[in-house]
Amino acid sequence: PAPSSKQSQRRTTTTTVEENNDDHDLPFSVRVVSTTYQRSLLVSAVLPFLGNLVYALAISYNSIAMALIGRLLVGWGSAKVLNRHIIATCVDWQHMTQASAYFVTAGATGIVVGPLLAGILGTVAGRDIRIDLELPHIGLEIVYNHATSPGFVMSAAWLLQILGLLFLF
């Protein structure tokens, strides 16, 4: 018996989608992650970038509200759930525990190394060094010292991640 028109239409649609797919040589998980999660990862990188920048500028404007808003933006940019979802999408179930362990290890390393780098920045920037940069055309005054250097350094690190997501992901 000849296939019904619905069955034939389904086959045609499936074939057309597969033939028009330019990334047919990439594994499915790579295609899904690179197209679906890029915007979410960008948001989770832009928020900490802005948050650290606002936090670092809080001393320049003597504003505790700016410091709190900056920390709030950094917290909102947390992508732990998104990263775990990407791991679940890209890693086969036999290696899921190992990939999750690497993810937790990377997070724990950041918790240990972060305060160490902040201490080094506090020593390198020094408590007696203060760099004031005034930009009168846009009404911005930037103070770089031992208290603001971690915010500026983390903003730079997040900017590198944003650029990597835009051009390499």
DSSP file with accessible surface (Angstrom, degrees, kcal/mol):
  #  RESIDUE AA STRUCTURE BP1 BP2  ACC     N-H-->O    O-->H-N    N-H-->O    O-->H-N    TCO  KAPPA ALPHA  PHI   PSI    X-CA   Y-CA   Z-CA
    1    1 A P              0   0  183      0, 0.0     3,-0.1     0, 0.0     0, 0.0   0.000 360.0 360.0 360.0 146.3    0.0    0.0    0.0
    2    2 A A        -     0   0   91      1,-0.1     2,-0.0     0, 0.0     0, 0.0  -0.438 360.0-102.0 -74.7 144.7    1.1    3.5   -0.7
    3    3 A P        -     0   0   68      0, 0.0    -1,-0.1     0, 0.0     0, 0.0  -0.347  41.0-104.8 -67.6 149.3    2.0    5.7    2.2
    4    4 A S     >  -     0   0   60      1,-0.1     4,-2.2    -3,-0.1     5,-0.2  -0.227  30.4-107.3 -68.0 165.1   -0.6    8.2    3.3
    5    5 A S  H  > S+     0   0   97      1,-0.2     4,-2.2     2,-0.2     5,-0.2   0.858 119.6  55.0 -66.1 -31.8   -0.1   11.9    2.5
    6    6 A K  H  > S+     0   0  138      2,-0.2     4,-2.3     1,-0.2    -1,-0.2   0.925 108.6  47.4 -66.2 -44.3    0.7   12.7    6.2
    7    7 A Q  H  > S+     0   0   89      2,-0.2     4,-2.1     1,-0.2    -2,-0.2   0.926 113.6  47.9 -62.8 -43.4    3.5   10.0    6.3
    8    8 A S  H  X S+     0   0   55     -4,-2.2     4,-2.2     1,-0.2    -1,-0.2   0.900 110.9  51.2 -64.8 -38.3    5.0   11.3    3.0
    9    9 A Q  H  X S+     0   0  127     -4,-2.2     4,-2.6    -5,-0.2    -2,-0.2   0.914 108.8  51.5 -66.2 -41.1    4.8   14.9    4.3
   10   10 A R  H  X S+     0   0  160     -4,-2.3     4,-2.5     1,-0.2     5,-0.2   0.924 110.4  48.5 -61.2 -44.6    6.6   13.9    7.5
   11   11 A R  H  X S+     0   0  151     -4,-2.1     4,-2.6     2,-0.2     5,-0.2   0.921 112.1  48.8 -62.7 -42.8    9.4   12.2    5.5
   12   12 A T  H  X S+     0   0   80     -4,-2.2     4,-2.7     2,-0.2    -2,-0.2   0.935 112.0  48.5 -63.1 -45.1    9.8   15.2    3.2
   13   13 A T  H  X S+     0   0   77     -4,-2.6     4,-2.4     2,-0.2     5,-0.2   0.942 112.9  47.7 -62.4 -45.3    9.9   17.7    6.1
   14   14 A T  H  X S+     0   0   73     -4,-2.5     4,-2.3     1,-0.2     5,-0.2   0.937 113.5  47.6 -62.2 -45.1   12.5   15.6    8.0
   15   15 A T  H  X S+     0   0   61     -4,-2.6     4,-2.6    -5,-0.2     5,-0.2   0.926 111.1  51.2 -63.2 -42.4   14.6   15.2    4.8
   16   16 A T  H  X S+     0   0   58     -4,-2.7     4,-2.2     1,-0.2    -1,-0.2   0.926 110.3  48.6 -62.7 -43.8   14.4   18.9    4.1
   17   17 A V  H  X S+     0   0   96     -4,-2.4     4,-0.6     1,-0.2    -1,-0.2   0.936 113.9  46.5 -62.4 -45.3   15.5   19.9    7.6
   18   18 A E  H >< S+     0   0  130     -4,-2.3     3,-0.6    -5,-0.2    -1,-0.2   0.897 113.6  48.2 -66.8 -37.5   18.5   17.5    7.5
   19   19 A E  H 3< S+     0   0  142     -4,-2.6    -1,-0.2     1,-0.2    -2,-0.2   0.856 111.7  49.7 -71.9 -32.4   19.5   18.6    4.0
   20   20 A N  H 3< S+     0   0  114     -4,-2.2     2,-0.7    -5,-0.2    -1,-0.2   0.522  82.6 109.7 -84.4  -3.8   19.4   22.3    4.9
   21   21 A N    X<  -     0   0   49     -4,-0.6     3,-0.8    -3,-0.6    -4,-0.0  -0.614  48.9-169.1 -77.8 114.3   21.4   21.9    8.1
   22   22 A D  T 3  S+     0   0  141     -2,-0.7     3,-0.3     1,-0.2    -1,-0.2   0.748  84.0  54.8 -73.2 -24.8   24.8   23.6    7.5
   23   23 A D  T >   +     0   0   66      1,-0.2     3,-1.8     2,-0.1    -1,-0.2  -0.055  65.3 130.2-100.1  33.8   26.3   22.1   10.7
   24   24 A H  T <   +     0   0  136     -3,-0.8    -1,-0.2     1,-0.3    -2,-0.1   0.744  69.2  57.5 -63.8 -20.2   25.5   18.5    9.9
   25   25 A D  T 3  S+     0   0  127     -3,-0.3    -1,-0.3     2,-0.1    -2,-0.1   0.647  91.2  86.7 -85.7 -11.6   29.1   17.4   10.6
   26   26 A L  S <  S-     0   0   63     -3,-1.8    -3,-0.0     1,-0.1     5,-0.0  -0.613  90.8-102.5 -84.5 146.8   29.0   18.8   14.2
   27   27 A P     >  -     0   0   78      0, 0.0     4,-1.9     0, 0.0     3,-0.4  -0.321  32.9-114.2 -62.7 153.1   27.6   16.7   17.0
   28   28 A F  H  > S+     0   0  141      1,-0.2     4,-2.6     2,-0.2     5,-0.2   0.900 113.5  54.6 -57.8 -43.4   24.1   17.6   18.1
   29   29 A S  H  > S+     0   0   26      1,-0.2     4,-2.6     2,-0.2     5,-0.2   0.884 106.7  51.3 -63.9 -35.0   25.1   18.8   21.5
   30   30 A V  H  > S+     0   0   64     -3,-0.4     4,-2.5     2,-0.2     5,-0.2   0.929 111.2  47.9 -67.8 -42.2   27.6   21.2   20.1
   31   31 A R  H  X S+     0   0   55     -4,-1.9     4,-1.6     2,-0.2     5,-0.3   0.931 113.5  47.6 -63.0 -43.1   25.0   22.7   17.8
   32   32 A V  H  X>S+     0   0   28     -4,-2.6     4,-3.1    -5,-0.2     5,-0.6   0.950 115.0  44.7 -64.1 -47.2   22.5   23.0   20.5
   33   33 A V  H  X5S+     0   0   11     -4,-2.6     4,-1.4     1,-0.2     5,-0.4   0.934 113.5  48.9 -65.9 -44.1   24.9   24.6   23.0
   34   34 A S  H  <5S+     0   0   33     -4,-2.5    -1,-0.2    -5,-0.2    -2,-0.2   0.815 123.5  31.3 -70.7 -26.2   26.4   27.1   20.5
   35   35 A T  H  <5S+     0   0   97     -4,-1.6     4,-0.3    -5,-0.2    -2,-0.2   0.830 126.9  36.9 -97.6 -35.1   23.0   28.3   19.2
   36   36 A T  H  <5S+     0   0   80     -4,-3.1     4,-0.4    -5,-0.3     3,-0.2   0.889 121.2  36.9 -86.9 -40.3   20.8   27.9   22.3
   37   37 A Y  S  X<S+     0   0   22     -4,-1.4     4,-2.7    -5,-0.6     5,-0.3   0.519  88.3  89.7 -97.7  -5.5   23.0   28.9   25.2
   38   38 A Q  H  > S+     0   0   52     -5,-0.4     4,-2.4     1,-0.2    -1,-0.2   0.936  91.4  46.2 -60.5 -45.8   25.1   31.7   23.8
   39   39 A R  H  > S+     0   0  206     -4,-0.3     4,-2.4    -3,-0.2    -1,-0.2   0.919 113.6  49.0 -63.1 -42.5   22.7   34.5   24.8
   40   40 A S  H  > S+     0   0   57     -4,-0.4     4,-2.3     1,-0.2    -1,-0.2   0.917 112.4  47.9 -64.2 -41.7   22.2   33.1   28.3
   41   41 A L  H  X S+     0   0   14     -4,-2.7     4,-0.6     2,-0.2    -1,-0.2   0.871 109.8  53.4 -67.0 -35.5   26.0   32.8   28.7
   42   42 A L  H >X S+     0   0   33     -4,-2.4     4,-2.9    -5,-0.3     3,-0.9   0.930 109.5  47.7 -64.0 -43.6   26.4   36.3   27.5
   43   43 A V  H 3X S+     0   0   87     -4,-2.4     4,-2.2     1,-0.3    -2,-0.2   0.923 109.7  53.4 -62.3 -41.1   23.9   37.6   30.0
   44   44 A S  H 3< S+     0   0   12     -4,-2.3    -1,-0.3     1,-0.2    -2,-0.2   0.583 115.6  40.8 -73.6  -6.7   25.6   35.7   32.7
   45   45 A A  H <X S+     0   0    0     -3,-0.9     4,-1.6    -4,-0.6    -2,-0.2   0.724 112.1  52.9-103.4 -34.0   28.9   37.3   31.8
   46   46 A V  H  X S+     0   0   55     -4,-2.9     4,-2.9     2,-0.2     5,-0.3   0.909 104.8  56.0 -69.7 -40.8   27.6   40.9   31.2
   47   47 A L  H  X S+     0   0   42     -4,-2.2     4,-2.9    -5,-0.2     5,-0.2   0.945 110.6  42.5 -60.7 -48.0   25.9   41.1   34.6
   48   48 A P  H  > S+     0   0    2      0, 0.0     4,-2.8     0, 0.0     5,-0.3   0.876 112.7  55.4 -66.3 -32.7   29.2   40.3   36.5
   49   49 A F  H  X S+     0   0   44     -4,-1.6     4,-1.9     2,-0.2    -2,-0.2   0.972 114.5  38.5 -59.4 -52.4   31.1   42.6   34.2
   50   50 A L  H  X S+     0   0   74     -4,-2.9     4,-2.9     1,-0.2     5,-0.2   0.904 115.7  54.1 -64.8 -40.9   28.8   45.5   35.0
   51   51 A G  H  X S+     0   0    0     -4,-2.9     4,-2.6    -5,-0.3    -2,-0.2   0.921 109.9  45.3 -61.4 -45.4   28.5   44.5   38.6
   52   52 A N  H  X S+     0   0    9     -4,-2.8     4,-2.5     2,-0.2    -1,-0.2   0.876 113.3  51.1 -66.9 -35.9   32.2   44.5   39.2
   53   53 A L  H  X S+     0   0   56     -4,-1.9     4,-2.0    -5,-0.3    -2,-0.2   0.942 112.5  45.0 -66.4 -45.4   32.6   47.8   37.4
   54   54 A V  H  X S+     0   0   38     -4,-2.9     4,-0.9     1,-0.2    -2,-0.2   0.916 113.7  51.4 -63.2 -41.4   29.9   49.5   39.5
   55   55 A Y  H >< S+     0   0   89     -4,-2.6     3,-0.7    -5,-0.2     4,-0.5   0.918 110.6  47.8 -61.6 -43.0   31.4   47.9   42.6
   56   56 A A  H 3< S+     0   0    0     -4,-2.5     3,-0.5     1,-0.2     4,-0.4   0.845 112.1  49.7 -69.0 -31.9   34.9   49.3   41.7
   57   57 A L  H 3X S+     0   0   23     -4,-2.0     4,-1.3     1,-0.2    -1,-0.2   0.590  87.3  87.5 -82.6  -8.6   33.4   52.8   41.0
   58   58 A A  T <<>S+     0   0    5     -4,-0.9     5,-2.4    -3,-0.7     4,-0.3   0.874  87.2  50.5 -61.2 -37.2   31.5   52.9   44.3
   59   59 A I  T >45S+     0   0   76     -3,-0.5     3,-1.0    -4,-0.5    -1,-0.2   0.890 103.7  59.3 -68.6 -36.7   34.5   54.3   46.2
   60   60 A S  T 345S+     0   0   14     -4,-0.4    -1,-0.2     1,-0.3    -2,-0.2   0.858 116.6  33.3 -58.1 -34.8   35.0   57.0   43.6
   61   61 A Y  T 3<5S-     0   0   97     -4,-1.3    -1,-0.3    -3,-0.2    -2,-0.2   0.302 106.3-125.2-105.3   6.3   31.4   58.2   44.3
   62   62 A N  T < 5 +     0   0  157     -3,-1.0     2,-0.5    -4,-0.3    -3,-0.2   0.913  60.5 147.7  51.2  50.0   31.5   57.4   48.0
   63   63 A S     >< -     0   0   35     -5,-2.4     4,-1.4     1,-0.1    -1,-0.2  -0.941  39.9-175.8-126.8 112.1   28.3   55.3   47.6
   64   64 A I  H  > S+     0   0  131     -2,-0.5     4,-2.4     1,-0.2     5,-0.2   0.827  90.8  61.5 -69.9 -30.0   27.5   52.2   49.5
   65   65 A A  H  > S+     0   0   54      1,-0.2     4,-2.7     2,-0.2     5,-0.2   0.907 102.2  50.4 -62.9 -41.0   24.4   51.8   47.3
   66   66 A M  H  > S+     0   0   48      2,-0.2     4,-2.6     1,-0.2    -1,-0.2   0.909 109.6  51.2 -63.3 -39.9   26.6   51.5   44.2
   67   67 A A  H  X S+     0   0   17     -4,-1.4     4,-2.3     2,-0.2    -2,-0.2   0.928 112.7  45.3 -63.4 -43.1   28.7   48.8   46.0
   68   68 A L  H  X S+     0   0  113     -4,-2.4     4,-2.3     2,-0.2    -2,-0.2   0.912 113.2  49.4 -68.4 -40.8   25.6   46.8   47.0
   69   69 A I  H  X S+     0   0   92     -4,-2.7     4,-2.6     2,-0.2    -2,-0.2   0.914 110.4  52.2 -63.8 -40.6   24.0   47.2   43.5
   70   70 A G  H  X S+     0   0    0     -4,-2.6     4,-2.1    -5,-0.2    -2,-0.2   0.934 110.8  46.0 -60.8 -45.0   27.3   46.0   42.0
   71   71 A R  H  X S+     0   0  121     -4,-2.3     4,-2.2     1,-0.2    -1,-0.2   0.877 110.9  54.2 -66.4 -35.6   27.4   42.9   44.2
   72   72 A L  H  X S+     0   0   88     -4,-2.3     4,-2.5     2,-0.2    -2,-0.2   0.929 107.9  49.2 -63.3 -43.1   23.8   42.2   43.4
   73   73 A L  H  X S+     0   0   32     -4,-2.6     4,-1.3     1,-0.2    -2,-0.2   0.897 109.3  52.5 -63.4 -39.3   24.5   42.3   39.7
   74   74 A V  H  < S+     0   0   32     -4,-2.1     3,-0.4     1,-0.2    -1,-0.2   0.932 110.8  47.8 -62.0 -43.0   27.5   39.9   40.2
   75   75 A G  H >< S+     0   0   48     -4,-2.2     3,-1.5     1,-0.2    -2,-0.2   0.896 107.8  54.5 -65.2 -39.2   25.2   37.5   42.0
   76   76 A W  H 3< S+     0   0  167     -4,-2.5    -1,-0.2     1,-0.3    -2,-0.2   0.779 101.1  61.6 -65.5 -24.4   22.5   37.7   39.4
   77   77 A G  T 3< S+     0   0    3     -4,-1.3    -1,-0.3    -3,-0.4    -2,-0.2   0.445  72.5 129.0 -82.7   2.5   25.1   36.7   36.8
   78   78 A S    <   -     0   0   78     -3,-1.5     3,-0.2    -4,-0.2     4,-0.2  -0.358  36.0-174.2 -62.0 131.7   25.7   33.4   38.4
   79   79 A A     >  +     0   0   18      1,-0.1     4,-3.3   -35,-0.1     5,-0.3   0.024  42.1 121.3-118.4  27.8   25.5   30.7   35.8
   80   80 A K  H  > S+     0   0  124      1,-0.2     4,-2.3     2,-0.2     5,-0.2   0.929  80.5  44.4 -59.8 -45.5   25.8   27.5   37.9
   81   81 A V  H  > S+     0   0  125      2,-0.2     4,-2.2     1,-0.2    -1,-0.2   0.932 115.5  48.4 -65.4 -42.8   22.5   26.1   36.9
   82   82 A L  H  > S+     0   0   32      1,-0.2     4,-2.4     2,-0.2    -2,-0.2   0.926 111.3  50.2 -62.9 -43.7   23.1   27.0   33.2
   83   83 A N  H  X S+     0   0   53     -4,-3.3     4,-2.3     1,-0.2    -1,-0.2   0.903 110.4  49.6 -63.3 -39.9   26.6   25.4   33.3
   84   84 A R  H  X S+     0   0  110     -4,-2.3     4,-2.4    -5,-0.3    -1,-0.2   0.884 109.9  51.8 -66.1 -35.6   25.2   22.2   34.8
   85   85 A H  H  X S+     0   0   98     -4,-2.2     4,-1.8     2,-0.2    -2,-0.2   0.899 108.9  50.3 -67.3 -38.4   22.5   22.1   32.1
   86   86 A I  H  X S+     0   0   26     -4,-2.4     4,-2.6     2,-0.2     5,-0.2   0.912 109.9  50.7 -64.7 -41.7   25.2   22.5   29.5
   87   87 A I  H  X S+     0   0   27     -4,-2.3     4,-2.3     1,-0.2    -2,-0.2   0.938 110.0  50.2 -60.1 -44.1   27.2   19.6   31.1
   88   88 A A  H  < S+     0   0   54     -4,-2.4    -1,-0.2     1,-0.2    -2,-0.2   0.842 114.2  45.7 -64.4 -31.0   24.0   17.5   31.0
   89   89 A T  H  < S+     0   0   45     -4,-1.8    -1,-0.2    -5,-0.1    -2,-0.2   0.884 121.4  34.2 -77.7 -39.4   23.4   18.3   27.4
   90   90 A C  H  < S+     0   0   51     -4,-2.6     2,-0.4    -5,-0.1    -2,-0.2   0.676 105.5  70.7 -94.5 -20.9   27.0   17.8   26.1
   91   91 A V  S  < S-     0   0   37     -4,-2.3     5,-0.1    -5,-0.2     2,-0.0  -0.857  79.0-123.8-105.9 133.5   28.3   14.9   28.3
   92   92 A D    >   -     0   0   82     -2,-0.4     3,-1.5     1,-0.1     4,-0.4  -0.333  32.2-107.2 -70.8 158.3   27.1   11.4   27.9
   93   93 A W  G >  S+     0   0  201      1,-0.3     3,-0.7     2,-0.2     4,-0.4   0.759 114.9  64.4 -65.1 -22.9   25.7    9.8   31.1
   94   94 A Q  G 3  S+     0   0  113      1,-0.2    -1,-0.3     2,-0.1     4,-0.2   0.821 112.9  34.7 -67.9 -28.2   28.7    7.5   31.6
   95   95 A H  G <> S+     0   0   93     -3,-1.5     4,-2.5     1,-0.1    -1,-0.2   0.299  88.5 102.5-107.7   8.8   31.0   10.6   32.1
   96   96 A M  H <> S+     0   0   50     -3,-0.7     4,-2.6    -4,-0.4     5,-0.2   0.904  81.0  49.5 -62.1 -42.9   28.4   12.8   33.9
   97   97 A T  H  > S+     0   0  119     -4,-0.4     4,-2.4     2,-0.2    -1,-0.2   0.931 112.2  48.2 -64.7 -42.1   29.9   12.3   37.4
   98   98 A Q  H  > S+     0   0   95      2,-0.2     4,-2.2    -4,-0.2    -2,-0.2   0.930 112.8  47.8 -65.0 -43.5   33.4   13.0   36.2
   99   99 A A  H  X S+     0   0   20     -4,-2.5     4,-2.1     1,-0.2    -2,-0.2   0.913 112.4  49.4 -65.1 -41.1   32.3   16.2   34.4
  100  100 A S  H  X S+     0   0   37     -4,-2.6     4,-2.5    -5,-0.2    -1,-0.2   0.890 109.1  52.9 -65.1 -37.7   30.3   17.4   37.4
  101  101 A A  H  X S+     0   0   48     -4,-2.4     4,-2.7    -5,-0.2    -2,-0.2   0.907 108.4  50.0 -64.5 -40.1   33.3   16.7   39.6
  102  102 A Y  H  X S+     0   0  148     -4,-2.2     4,-2.4     2,-0.2    -2,-0.2   0.908 110.2  51.3 -62.3 -39.7   35.5   18.9   37.4
  103  103 A F  H  X S+     0   0   46     -4,-2.1     4,-2.0     2,-0.2    -2,-0.2   0.938 112.2  45.0 -63.4 -45.9   32.9   21.6   37.5
  104  104 A V  H  X S+     0   0   80     -4,-2.5     4,-2.6     1,-0.2     5,-0.2   0.909 112.3  52.7 -65.8 -39.0   32.8   21.5   41.3
  105  105 A T  H  X S+     0   0   80     -4,-2.7     4,-2.5     1,-0.2    -2,-0.2   0.913 107.9  50.6 -63.6 -41.0   36.6   21.4   41.5
  106  106 A A  H  X S+     0   0   63     -4,-2.4     4,-2.1     2,-0.2    -1,-0.2   0.917 111.5  48.5 -63.6 -41.3   36.9   24.5   39.3
  107  107 A G  H  X S+     0   0   38     -4,-2.0     4,-1.9     2,-0.2    -2,-0.2   0.920 111.8  48.5 -64.1 -43.0   34.4   26.3   41.5
  108  108 A A  H  X S+     0   0   51     -4,-2.6     4,-1.7     1,-0.2    -2,-0.2   0.888 109.2  53.6 -65.9 -36.8   36.3   25.3   44.7
  109  109 A T  H  X S+     0   0   75     -4,-2.5     4,-3.3     1,-0.2     5,-0.3   0.917 107.6  51.0 -63.4 -41.0   39.6   26.4   43.1
  110  110 A G  H  X S+     0   0   44     -4,-2.1     4,-2.4     1,-0.2    -1,-0.2   0.890 106.8  54.1 -63.1 -36.9   38.1   29.8   42.4
  111  111 A I  H  < S+     0   0  125     -4,-1.9    -1,-0.2     1,-0.2    -2,-0.2   0.869 116.3  38.8 -65.6 -34.1   36.9   30.1   46.0
  112  112 A V  H  X S+     0   0  106     -4,-1.7     4,-1.0    -5,-0.1    -2,-0.2   0.915 120.3  42.6 -81.5 -44.5   40.5   29.5   47.1
  113  113 A V  H  X S+     0   0   56     -4,-3.3     4,-2.8    -5,-0.2     5,-0.2   0.844 102.8  68.6 -75.5 -31.5   42.4   31.4   44.5
  114  114 A G  H  X S+     0   0   36     -4,-2.4     4,-2.4    -5,-0.3     5,-0.2   0.944 103.3  40.8 -55.7 -55.6   40.1   34.5   44.5
  115  115 A P  H  > S+     0   0   87      0, 0.0     4,-2.4     0, 0.0    -1,-0.2   0.874 113.5  56.3 -63.6 -31.8   41.0   35.8   48.0
  116  116 A L  H  X S+     0   0  107     -4,-1.0     4,-2.3     2,-0.2    -2,-0.2   0.946 109.6  44.8 -62.5 -47.0   44.6   35.0   47.3
  117  117 A L  H  X S+     0   0   95     -4,-2.8     4,-2.9     1,-0.2    -1,-0.2   0.881 110.8  54.4 -65.2 -36.2   44.6   37.2   44.2
  118  118 A A  H  X S+     0   0   42     -4,-2.4     4,-2.4    -5,-0.2    -1,-0.2   0.909 109.0  49.0 -63.8 -39.4   42.7   39.9   46.1
  119  119 A G  H  X S+     0   0   41     -4,-2.4     4,-1.8     2,-0.2    -2,-0.2   0.911 111.5  48.6 -64.6 -41.6   45.5   39.8   48.7
  120  120 A I  H  X S+     0   0   83     -4,-2.3     4,-3.2     2,-0.2     5,-0.3   0.926 111.8  49.3 -64.7 -43.0   48.2   40.0   46.1
  121  121 A L  H  X S+     0   0   37     -4,-2.9     4,-3.1     1,-0.2     5,-0.4   0.895 108.6  53.8 -62.6 -39.1   46.3   42.9   44.4
  122  122 A G  H  X S+     0   0   15     -4,-2.4     4,-1.1    -5,-0.2    -1,-0.2   0.877 113.9  42.2 -62.7 -34.5   46.0   44.7   47.8
  123  123 A T  H  < S+     0   0  117     -4,-1.8    -2,-0.2     2,-0.2    -1,-0.2   0.913 118.1  44.5 -77.1 -43.2   49.8   44.4   48.3
  124  124 A V  H  < S+     0   0  106     -4,-3.2    -2,-0.2     1,-0.2    -3,-0.2   0.933 117.1  43.8 -69.2 -46.0   50.7   45.3   44.7
  125  125 A A  H  < S-     0   0    7     -4,-3.1     4,-0.4    -5,-0.3    -1,-0.2   0.857 106.5-151.9 -67.8 -31.0   48.3   48.2   44.5
  126  126 A G     <  -     0   0   17     -4,-1.1    20,-0.7    -5,-0.4     3,-0.3   0.364  23.2-103.3  74.7 148.8   49.5   49.2   47.9
  127  127 A R  S    S+     0   0  180      1,-0.2    -1,-0.1    18,-0.1    20,-0.1   0.685 119.9  50.2 -79.7 -18.1   47.5   51.1   50.5
  128  128 A D  S    S+     0   0  164     17,-0.0     2,-0.5    18,-0.0    -1,-0.2   0.545  91.1  91.0 -96.8  -9.1   49.4   54.3   49.8
  129  129 A I        +     0   0   89     -4,-0.4    17,-0.4    -3,-0.3     2,-0.4  -0.762  47.6 169.0 -92.4 130.6   49.0   54.3   46.1
  130  130 A R        -     0   0  137     -2,-0.5     2,-0.6    15,-0.1    15,-0.2  -0.972  15.4-164.4-140.8 123.5   45.9   56.1   44.7
  131  131 A I  E     -A  144   0A  93     13,-2.3    13,-2.6    -2,-0.4     2,-0.5  -0.944   7.1-166.1-110.4 117.6   45.4   56.8   41.0
  132  132 A D  E     -A  143   0A  83     -2,-0.6     2,-0.5    11,-0.2    11,-0.2  -0.923   5.7-176.7-105.1 125.7   42.8   59.4   40.3
  133  133 A L  E     -A  142   0A  91      9,-2.9     9,-3.3    -2,-0.5     2,-0.5  -0.974   6.0-165.9-123.4 114.1   41.6   59.6   36.7
  134  134 A E  E     -A  141   0A 131     -2,-0.5     7,-0.2     7,-0.2     3,-0.1  -0.889  10.5-170.9-104.2 130.9   39.1   62.4   36.0
  135  135 A L  E >>> +A  140   0A  63      5,-3.6     5,-2.1    -2,-0.5     3,-1.0  -0.821   8.4 178.8-115.6  86.0   37.1   62.3   32.7
  136  136 A P  T 345S+     0   0  102      0, 0.0     3,-0.2     0, 0.0    -1,-0.1   0.793  72.1  65.3 -66.4 -25.8   35.4   65.7   32.8
  137  137 A H  T 345S+     0   0  187      1,-0.2    -2,-0.0    -3,-0.1    -3,-0.0   0.820 117.6  25.7 -67.4 -30.5   33.7   65.4   29.4
  138  138 A I  T <45S-     0   0  124     -3,-1.0    -1,-0.2     2,-0.2    -3,-0.0   0.355 109.7-116.6-113.3   4.6   31.5   62.5   30.7
  139  139 A G  T  <5 +     0   0   58     -4,-0.9     2,-0.4     1,-0.2    -2,-0.1   0.873  65.4 141.5  68.2  38.5   31.6   63.4   34.4
  140  140 A L  E   < -A  135   0A  46     -5,-2.1    -5,-3.6     2,-0.0     2,-0.5  -0.942  31.9-171.2-119.7 131.2   33.4   60.3   35.5
  141  141 A E  E     -A  134   0A  63     -2,-0.4     2,-0.5    -7,-0.2    -7,-0.2  -0.989   9.1-162.7-118.7 128.6   36.0   60.1   38.2
  142  142 A I  E     -A  133   0A  36     -9,-3.3    -9,-2.9    -2,-0.5     2,-0.5  -0.947   4.1-166.9-116.4 127.2   37.9   56.8   38.6
  143  143 A V  E     -A  132   0A   0     -2,-0.5     2,-0.6   -87,-0.2   -11,-0.2  -0.958   3.3-168.3-111.3 125.2   39.9   55.9   41.7
  144  144 A Y  E     +A  131   0A  71    -13,-2.6   -13,-2.3    -2,-0.5     2,-0.2  -0.962  31.3 124.9-114.5 116.2   42.2   53.0   41.5
  145  145 A N  S  > S-     0   0   17     -2,-0.6     4,-2.1   -15,-0.2     3,-0.3  -0.818  75.8 -66.4-149.3-166.4   43.6   51.7   44.8
  146  146 A H  T  4 S+     0   0   52    -20,-0.7   -19,-0.1   -17,-0.4   -20,-0.1   0.786 129.9  47.8 -63.9 -26.2   43.8   48.6   46.9
  147  147 A A  T  4 S+     0   0   39      1,-0.1     4,-0.3     2,-0.1    -1,-0.2   0.806 118.1  37.7 -85.2 -29.0   40.1   48.6   47.5
  148  148 A T  T  > S+     0   0    1     -3,-0.3     4,-2.0     1,-0.1     3,-0.3   0.672  94.1  83.6 -97.0 -17.5   39.0   49.1   43.9
  149  149 A S  H  X S+     0   0    0     -4,-2.1     4,-2.8     1,-0.2     5,-0.3   0.880  87.2  54.0 -59.6 -40.8   41.6   47.0   42.1
  150  150 A P  H  > S+     0   0   37      0, 0.0     4,-2.5     0, 0.0    -1,-0.2   0.916 109.2  49.9 -60.4 -37.4   39.8   43.6   42.5
  151  151 A G  H  > S+     0   0    1     -3,-0.3     4,-2.1    -4,-0.3    -2,-0.2   0.917 113.4  45.0 -65.3 -41.8   36.7   45.1   41.0
  152  152 A F  H  X S+     0   0   39     -4,-2.0     4,-2.2     2,-0.2    -1,-0.2   0.908 113.5  49.8 -69.3 -39.7   38.6   46.5   38.0
  153  153 A V  H  X S+     0   0   64     -4,-2.8     4,-2.3    -5,-0.2    -2,-0.2   0.931 112.5  47.0 -65.2 -42.7   40.6   43.2   37.5
  154  154 A M  H  X S+     0   0   81     -4,-2.5     4,-2.7    -5,-0.3     5,-0.2   0.879 109.1  54.9 -68.6 -34.1   37.4   41.1   37.6
  155  155 A S  H  X S+     0   0    4     -4,-2.1     4,-2.2    -5,-0.2    -1,-0.2   0.922 108.9  48.5 -61.3 -42.2   35.7   43.5   35.2
  156  156 A A  H  X S+     0   0   53     -4,-2.2     4,-2.1     2,-0.2    -2,-0.2   0.911 110.9  50.4 -64.0 -40.2   38.6   43.0   32.8
  157  157 A A  H  X S+     0   0   47     -4,-2.3     4,-1.9     1,-0.2    -2,-0.2   0.920 111.6  47.6 -64.9 -41.5   38.4   39.2   33.2
  158  158 A W  H  X S+     0   0   56     -4,-2.7     4,-2.5     1,-0.2    -1,-0.2   0.861 108.3  55.7 -67.5 -35.2   34.6   39.2   32.5
  159  159 A L  H  X S+     0   0   76     -4,-2.2     4,-2.6     2,-0.2    -1,-0.2   0.917 106.1  51.3 -63.0 -40.1   35.2   41.4   29.5
  160  160 A L  H  X S+     0   0  126     -4,-2.1     4,-2.4     1,-0.2    -2,-0.2   0.904 110.0  49.5 -62.1 -39.5   37.6   38.8   28.2
  161  161 A Q  H  X S+     0   0   86     -4,-1.9     4,-2.7     2,-0.2    -2,-0.2   0.912 109.4  51.5 -66.3 -40.3   34.9   36.1   28.7
  162  162 A I  H  X S+     0   0   16     -4,-2.5     4,-2.3     2,-0.2    -2,-0.2   0.944 111.4  47.3 -60.7 -45.2   32.4   38.3   26.9
  163  163 A L  H  X S+     0   0   73     -4,-2.6     4,-2.5     1,-0.2     5,-0.3   0.908 111.8  51.0 -63.6 -40.6   34.7   38.7   23.9
  164  164 A G  H  X>S+     0   0   25     -4,-2.4     4,-2.6     1,-0.2     5,-0.6   0.910 110.6  48.7 -62.4 -42.0   35.4   35.0   23.9
  165  165 A L  H  X5S+     0   0   14     -4,-2.7     4,-0.6     3,-0.2    -2,-0.2   0.888 114.3  46.5 -64.7 -37.7   31.7   34.2   23.9
  166  166 A L  H  <5S+     0   0   86     -4,-2.3    -2,-0.2    -5,-0.2    -1,-0.2   0.905 127.5  23.0 -71.8 -39.8   31.1   36.6   21.1
  167  167 A F  H  <5S+     0   0  162     -4,-2.5    -2,-0.2    -5,-0.2    -3,-0.2   0.687 131.0  32.9-106.0 -19.0   33.9   35.5   18.8
  168  168 A L  H  <5       0   0  154     -4,-2.6    -3,-0.2    -5,-0.3    -2,-0.1   0.525 360.0 360.0-115.7  -9.3   34.9   32.0   19.8
  169  169 A F     <<       0   0   87     -5,-0.6  -131,-0.0    -4,-0.6    -4,-0.0  -0.781 360.0 360.0-101.4 360.0   31.6   30.3   20.9
